[in-house]
Amino acid sequence: MNHAFFITGTDTDIGKTTVACGLLHAARQAGLSTVAAKPVASGCKGTPAGLRNGDALALLGECSLTLDYAEINPFAFAPAIAPHLAACEVGVELTVAALLPSARLMLARGADFTLVEGAGGWRVPLSGRENLSDLAVALGLPVILVVGVRLGCINHAMLSAEAIARDGLILAGWVANIVDSHASRLDENLATLAERLPAPCLGRIPWLPEASPAAVARYLDLAPLGLSFKV
């Protein structure tokens, strides 16, 4: 059975790609085939092969199926700013209709485990009145929420969960990623998140000096997503 999810975060820079790579690595360790997509990314670096995004390259490294970079990240922009602003500066109309075909092609690959990663948080603007969350709605994917655990995260997590539900999507699970190594009342905050969020926790990732996919995977549980070891 194929499983596909849209992965988002409570904010930008809270380890969304770190967790995504950890989930993909855990799936590969379980003998599952993996595919990932990063439909739009800003903050890309120029290379002889074109613009490349570090997050998209990290996702590519955890895909078991052979993919070209452009399949994973079809819309790449150089400025490290909001994607809709970066697209506007180069005259690109960033719409759900433009993002859908490549995302659907990735889902059609038929991998056991597929992740489509957003940018920033849930309500990231595209062109016009559209948001990146509208892509998740168009794809009809259940959502994995990465909670960057620091002061204010409970509010951010609850608002994100409410917005996901209001958009008619299922919150399949959430991951606590400790981004503040000196977070106060950590256990109490995690207990509150577990009590308030309407989905299972897939893992609690401590602050890691070297957050490699293998290191992160050790703290993640795929079972609540319906994934198990494949012989």
Contacts in CASP RR format, 6 or more apart in sequence:
PFRMAT RR
TARGET T0000
AUTHOR 0000-0000-0000
METHOD contacts of the structure
MODEL  1
MNHAFFITGTDTDIGKTTVACGLLHAARQAGLSTVAAKPVASGCKGTPAG
LRNGDALALLGECSLTLDYAEINPFAFAPAIAPHLAACEVGVELTVAALL
PSARLMLARGADFTLVEGAGGWRVPLSGRENLSDLAVALGLPVILVVGVR
LGCINHAMLSAEAIARDGLILAGWVANIVDSHASRLDENLATLAERLPAP
CLGRIPWLPEASPAAVARYLDLAPLGLSFKV
1 112 0 8 1.000
2 110 0 8 1.000
2 111 0 8 1.000
2 112 0 8 1.000
2 113 0 8 1.000
2 114 0 8 1.000
3 112 0 8 1.000
3 113 0 8 1.000
3 114 0 8 1.000
3 225 0 8 1.000
3 226 0 8 1.000
3 227 0 8 1.000
4 107 0 8 1.000
4 113 0 8 1.000
4 114 0 8 1.000
4 115 0 8 1.000
4 116 0 8 1.000
4 139 0 8 1.000
4 141 0 8 1.000
5 114 0 8 1.000
5 115 0 8 1.000
5 116 0 8 1.000
5 141 0 8 1.000
5 142 0 8 1.000
5 143 0 8 1.000
5 144 0 8 1.000
5 172 0 8 1.000
5 225 0 8 1.000
6 115 0 8 1.000
6 116 0 8 1.000
6 117 0 8 1.000
6 118 0 8 1.000
6 135 0 8 1.000
6 136 0 8 1.000
6 139 0 8 1.000
6 140 0 8 1.000
6 141 0 8 1.000
6 142 0 8 1.000
6 143 0 8 1.000
6 144 0 8 1.000
6 169 0 8 1.000
7 16 0 8 1.000
7 19 0 8 1.000
7 20 0 8 1.000
7 23 0 8 1.000
7 115 0 8 1.000
7 116 0 8 1.000
7 117 0 8 1.000
7 118 0 8 1.000
7 143 0 8 1.000
7 144 0 8 1.000
7 145 0 8 1.000
7 146 0 8 1.000
8 16 0 8 1.000
8 117 0 8 1.000
8 118 0 8 1.000
8 120 0 8 1.000
8 121 0 8 1.000
8 122 0 8 1.000
8 133 0 8 1.000
8 136 0 8 1.000
8 143 0 8 1.000
8 144 0 8 1.000
8 145 0 8 1.000
8 146 0 8 1.000
8 160 0 8 1.000
8 164 0 8 1.000
9 16 0 8 1.000
9 120 0 8 1.000
9 121 0 8 1.000
9 122 0 8 1.000
9 145 0 8 1.000
9 146 0 8 1.000
9 147 0 8 1.000
9 148 0 8 1.000
9 160 0 8 1.000
10 121 0 8 1.000
10 145 0 8 1.000
10 146 0 8 1.000
10 147 0 8 1.000
10 148 0 8 1.000
10 153 0 8 1.000
10 156 0 8 1.000
10 157 0 8 1.000
10 160 0 8 1.000
11 120 0 8 1.000
11 121 0 8 1.000
11 148 0 8 1.000
11 156 0 8 1.000
12 119 0 8 1.000
12 120 0 8 1.000
12 121 0 8 1.000
13 179 0 8 1.000
14 146 0 8 1.000
14 147 0 8 1.000
14 148 0 8 1.000
14 177 0 8 1.000
14 179 0 8 1.000
15 146 0 8 1.000
15 148 0 8 1.000
15 177 0 8 1.000
15 179 0 8 1.000
16 55 0 8 1.000
16 117 0 8 1.000
16 118 0 8 1.000
16 120 0 8 1.000
16 146 0 8 1.000
17 38 0 8 1.000
17 55 0 8 1.000
17 58 0 8 1.000
17 59 0 8 1.000
17 117 0 8 1.000
18 177 0 8 1.000
18 205 0 8 1.000
18 211 0 8 1.000
18 216 0 8 1.000
19 144 0 8 1.000
19 146 0 8 1.000
19 175 0 8 1.000
19 177 0 8 1.000
19 205 0 8 1.000
19 216 0 8 1.000
19 220 0 8 1.000
20 36 0 8 1.000
20 59 0 8 1.000
20 62 0 8 1.000
20 115 0 8 1.000
20 117 0 8 1.000
20 146 0 8 1.000
21 58 0 8 1.000
21 59 0 8 1.000
21 61 0 8 1.000
21 62 0 8 1.000
21 213 0 8 1.000
21 216 0 8 1.000
22 62 0 8 1.000
22 213 0 8 1.000
22 214 0 8 1.000
22 216 0 8 1.000
22 217 0 8 1.000
22 220 0 8 1.000
23 113 0 8 1.000
23 115 0 8 1.000
23 144 0 8 1.000
23 202 0 8 1.000
23 217 0 8 1.000
23 220 0 8 1.000
23 222 0 8 1.000
24 34 0 8 1.000
24 36 0 8 1.000
24 59 0 8 1.000
24 62 0 8 1.000
24 63 0 8 1.000
24 113 0 8 1.000
24 115 0 8 1.000
24 213 0 8 1.000
25 62 0 8 1.000
25 213 0 8 1.000
25 214 0 8 1.000
25 216 0 8 1.000
25 217 0 8 1.000
26 217 0 8 1.000
26 220 0 8 1.000
26 222 0 8 1.000
27 34 0 8 1.000
27 112 0 8 1.000
27 113 0 8 1.000
27 222 0 8 1.000
27 227 0 8 1.000
28 34 0 8 1.000
28 62 0 8 1.000
28 64 0 8 1.000
29 217 0 8 1.000
30 222 0 8 1.000
30 227 0 8 1.000
30 228 0 8 1.000
30 229 0 8 1.000
30 230 0 8 1.000
31 112 0 8 1.000
31 229 0 8 1.000
31 230 0 8 1.000
32 64 0 8 1.000
32 111 0 8 1.000
32 112 0 8 1.000
32 113 0 8 1.000
32 227 0 8 1.000
32 230 0 8 1.000
33 64 0 8 1.000
33 65 0 8 1.000
33 110 0 8 1.000
33 111 0 8 1.000
33 112 0 8 1.000
33 113 0 8 1.000
34 62 0 8 1.000
34 63 0 8 1.000
34 64 0 8 1.000
34 65 0 8 1.000
34 111 0 8 1.000
34 112 0 8 1.000
34 113 0 8 1.000
34 114 0 8 1.000
34 115 0 8 1.000
35 63 0 8 1.000
35 64 0 8 1.000
35 65 0 8 1.000
35 67 0 8 1.000
35 106 0 8 1.000
35 109 0 8 1.000
35 110 0 8 1.000
35 111 0 8 1.000
35 113 0 8 1.000
35 114 0 8 1.000
35 115 0 8 1.000
36 59 0 8 1.000
36 60 0 8 1.000
36 62 0 8 1.000
36 63 0 8 1.000
36 72 0 8 1.000
36 106 0 8 1.000
36 114 0 8 1.000
36 115 0 8 1.000
36 116 0 8 1.000
36 117 0 8 1.000
37 59 0 8 1.000
37 71 0 8 1.000
37 72 0 8 1.000
37 73 0 8 1.000
37 102 0 8 1.000
37 103 0 8 1.000
37 106 0 8 1.000
37 114 0 8 1.000
37 115 0 8 1.000
37 116 0 8 1.000
37 117 0 8 1.000
38 53 0 8 1.000
38 55 0 8 1.000
38 56 0 8 1.000
38 59 0 8 1.000
38 72 0 8 1.000
38 73 0 8 1.000
38 117 0 8 1.000
38 118 0 8 1.000
38 119 0 8 1.000
39 73 0 8 1.000
39 74 0 8 1.000
39 75 0 8 1.000
39 99 0 8 1.000
39 102 0 8 1.000
39 103 0 8 1.000
39 116 0 8 1.000
39 118 0 8 1.000
39 132 0 8 1.000
39 135 0 8 1.000
40 73 0 8 1.000
40 74 0 8 1.000
40 75 0 8 1.000
40 76 0 8 1.000
40 77 0 8 1.000
40 83 0 8 1.000
40 87 0 8 1.000
40 94 0 8 1.000
40 99 0 8 1.000
40 118 0 8 1.000
40 119 0 8 1.000
40 132 0 8 1.000
41 53 0 8 1.000
41 54 0 8 1.000
41 55 0 8 1.000
41 56 0 8 1.000
41 73 0 8 1.000
41 75 0 8 1.000
41 76 0 8 1.000
41 77 0 8 1.000
41 83 0 8 1.000
41 119 0 8 1.000
42 53 0 8 1.000
42 77 0 8 1.000
42 78 0 8 1.000
42 79 0 8 1.000
42 80 0 8 1.000
42 81 0 8 1.000
42 82 0 8 1.000
42 83 0 8 1.000
42 86 0 8 1.000
42 119 0 8 1.000
43 53 0 8 1.000
43 77 0 8 1.000
43 78 0 8 1.000
43 79 0 8 1.000
43 80 0 8 1.000
43 81 0 8 1.000
43 86 0 8 1.000
44 51 0 8 1.000
44 52 0 8 1.000
44 53 0 8 1.000
44 54 0 8 1.000
44 76 0 8 1.000
44 77 0 8 1.000
44 78 0 8 1.000
45 51 0 8 1.000
45 52 0 8 1.000
45 53 0 8 1.000
45 54 0 8 1.000
45 78 0 8 1.000
46 52 0 8 1.000
46 78 0 8 1.000
49 69 0 8 1.000
50 76 0 8 1.000
51 76 0 8 1.000
51 77 0 8 1.000
51 78 0 8 1.000
52 69 0 8 1.000
52 76 0 8 1.000
53 73 0 8 1.000
53 76 0 8 1.000
55 117 0 8 1.000
56 69 0 8 1.000
56 72 0 8 1.000
56 73 0 8 1.000
56 76 0 8 1.000
57 69 0 8 1.000
58 213 0 8 1.000
59 72 0 8 1.000
59 115 0 8 1.000
59 117 0 8 1.000
60 67 0 8 1.000
60 69 0 8 1.000
60 72 0 8 1.000
62 213 0 8 1.000
63 72 0 8 1.000
63 111 0 8 1.000
64 111 0 8 1.000
65 109 0 8 1.000
65 111 0 8 1.000
71 102 0 8 1.000
71 105 0 8 1.000
71 106 0 8 1.000
72 106 0 8 1.000
74 99 0 8 1.000
74 102 0 8 1.000
75 83 0 8 1.000
75 87 0 8 1.000
75 92 0 8 1.000
75 94 0 8 1.000
75 98 0 8 1.000
75 99 0 8 1.000
77 83 0 8 1.000
77 86 0 8 1.000
77 87 0 8 1.000
77 89 0 8 1.000
77 90 0 8 1.000
77 92 0 8 1.000
78 86 0 8 1.000
79 85 0 8 1.000
79 86 0 8 1.000
79 89 0 8 1.000
82 124 0 8 1.000
82 125 0 8 1.000
83 94 0 8 1.000
83 119 0 8 1.000
83 124 0 8 1.000
83 125 0 8 1.000
83 126 0 8 1.000
83 132 0 8 1.000
84 94 0 8 1.000
84 124 0 8 1.000
84 125 0 8 1.000
84 126 0 8 1.000
84 127 0 8 1.000
84 128 0 8 1.000
87 93 0 8 1.000
87 94 0 8 1.000
87 127 0 8 1.000
88 127 0 8 1.000
93 127 0 8 1.000
94 126 0 8 1.000
94 127 0 8 1.000
95 126 0 8 1.000
95 127 0 8 1.000
95 128 0 8 1.000
95 130 0 8 1.000
96 126 0 8 1.000
96 130 0 8 1.000
96 134 0 8 1.000
96 135 0 8 1.000
96 138 0 8 1.000
99 126 0 8 1.000
99 135 0 8 1.000
100 135 0 8 1.000
100 138 0 8 1.000
100 139 0 8 1.000
103 116 0 8 1.000
103 135 0 8 1.000
103 139 0 8 1.000
104 139 0 8 1.000
106 114 0 8 1.000
106 116 0 8 1.000
107 114 0 8 1.000
107 116 0 8 1.000
107 139 0 8 1.000
112 227 0 8 1.000
112 230 0 8 1.000
113 222 0 8 1.000
113 227 0 8 1.000
115 144 0 8 1.000
116 135 0 8 1.000
116 136 0 8 1.000
116 139 0 8 1.000
116 141 0 8 1.000
118 124 0 8 1.000
118 132 0 8 1.000
118 135 0 8 1.000
118 136 0 8 1.000
119 132 0 8 1.000
121 132 0 8 1.000
121 160 0 8 1.000
122 131 0 8 1.000
122 132 0 8 1.000
122 133 0 8 1.000
122 160 0 8 1.000
122 163 0 8 1.000
122 164 0 8 1.000
123 131 0 8 1.000
123 132 0 8 1.000
123 133 0 8 1.000
123 163 0 8 1.000
124 131 0 8 1.000
124 132 0 8 1.000
124 133 0 8 1.000
125 131 0 8 1.000
125 132 0 8 1.000
126 132 0 8 1.000
126 134 0 8 1.000
126 135 0 8 1.000
133 163 0 8 1.000
133 164 0 8 1.000
133 167 0 8 1.000
136 143 0 8 1.000
136 167 0 8 1.000
136 169 0 8 1.000
137 167 0 8 1.000
137 168 0 8 1.000
137 169 0 8 1.000
140 169 0 8 1.000
141 169 0 8 1.000
142 169 0 8 1.000
142 170 0 8 1.000
142 171 0 8 1.000
142 172 0 8 1.000
143 164 0 8 1.000
143 169 0 8 1.000
143 170 0 8 1.000
143 171 0 8 1.000
143 172 0 8 1.000
143 173 0 8 1.000
144 172 0 8 1.000
144 173 0 8 1.000
144 174 0 8 1.000
144 175 0 8 1.000
144 202 0 8 1.000
144 225 0 8 1.000
145 157 0 8 1.000
145 160 0 8 1.000
145 161 0 8 1.000
145 164 0 8 1.000
145 171 0 8 1.000
145 173 0 8 1.000
145 174 0 8 1.000
145 175 0 8 1.000
145 197 0 8 1.000
145 199 0 8 1.000
146 174 0 8 1.000
146 175 0 8 1.000
146 177 0 8 1.000
147 153 0 8 1.000
147 156 0 8 1.000
147 157 0 8 1.000
147 174 0 8 1.000
147 175 0 8 1.000
147 176 0 8 1.000
147 177 0 8 1.000
147 193 0 8 1.000
148 156 0 8 1.000
148 176 0 8 1.000
148 177 0 8 1.000
148 178 0 8 1.000
148 179 0 8 1.000
149 176 0 8 1.000
149 177 0 8 1.000
149 178 0 8 1.000
149 179 0 8 1.000
149 180 0 8 1.000
149 183 0 8 1.000
149 186 0 8 1.000
149 189 0 8 1.000
149 190 0 8 1.000
149 193 0 8 1.000
150 179 0 8 1.000
150 180 0 8 1.000
150 183 0 8 1.000
151 180 0 8 1.000
151 183 0 8 1.000
151 184 0 8 1.000
153 189 0 8 1.000
153 193 0 8 1.000
154 189 0 8 1.000
154 192 0 8 1.000
154 193 0 8 1.000
154 196 0 8 1.000
157 174 0 8 1.000
157 193 0 8 1.000
157 196 0 8 1.000
157 197 0 8 1.000
158 196 0 8 1.000
158 197 0 8 1.000
161 171 0 8 1.000
161 174 0 8 1.000
161 197 0 8 1.000
161 198 0 8 1.000
161 199 0 8 1.000
164 171 0 8 1.000
165 171 0 8 1.000
165 198 0 8 1.000
171 197 0 8 1.000
171 198 0 8 1.000
171 199 0 8 1.000
172 199 0 8 1.000
172 224 0 8 1.000
172 225 0 8 1.000
173 197 0 8 1.000
173 199 0 8 1.000
173 200 0 8 1.000
173 201 0 8 1.000
173 202 0 8 1.000
173 224 0 8 1.000
173 225 0 8 1.000
174 193 0 8 1.000
174 197 0 8 1.000
174 199 0 8 1.000
174 200 0 8 1.000
174 201 0 8 1.000
174 202 0 8 1.000
175 201 0 8 1.000
175 202 0 8 1.000
175 203 0 8 1.000
175 204 0 8 1.000
175 205 0 8 1.000
175 220 0 8 1.000
176 190 0 8 1.000
176 193 0 8 1.000
176 201 0 8 1.000
176 203 0 8 1.000
176 204 0 8 1.000
176 205 0 8 1.000
177 205 0 8 1.000
178 186 0 8 1.000
178 204 0 8 1.000
178 205 0 8 1.000
178 206 0 8 1.000
178 207 0 8 1.000
179 207 0 8 1.000
180 207 0 8 1.000
181 207 0 8 1.000
183 189 0 8 1.000
190 204 0 8 1.000
193 201 0 8 1.000
194 201 0 8 1.000
200 224 0 8 1.000
202 220 0 8 1.000
202 221 0 8 1.000
202 222 0 8 1.000
202 224 0 8 1.000
202 225 0 8 1.000
203 219 0 8 1.000
203 220 0 8 1.000
203 221 0 8 1.000
204 219 0 8 1.000
205 211 0 8 1.000
205 216 0 8 1.000
205 219 0 8 1.000
205 220 0 8 1.000
206 219 0 8 1.000
208 215 0 8 1.000
208 216 0 8 1.000
222 228 0 8 1.000
END
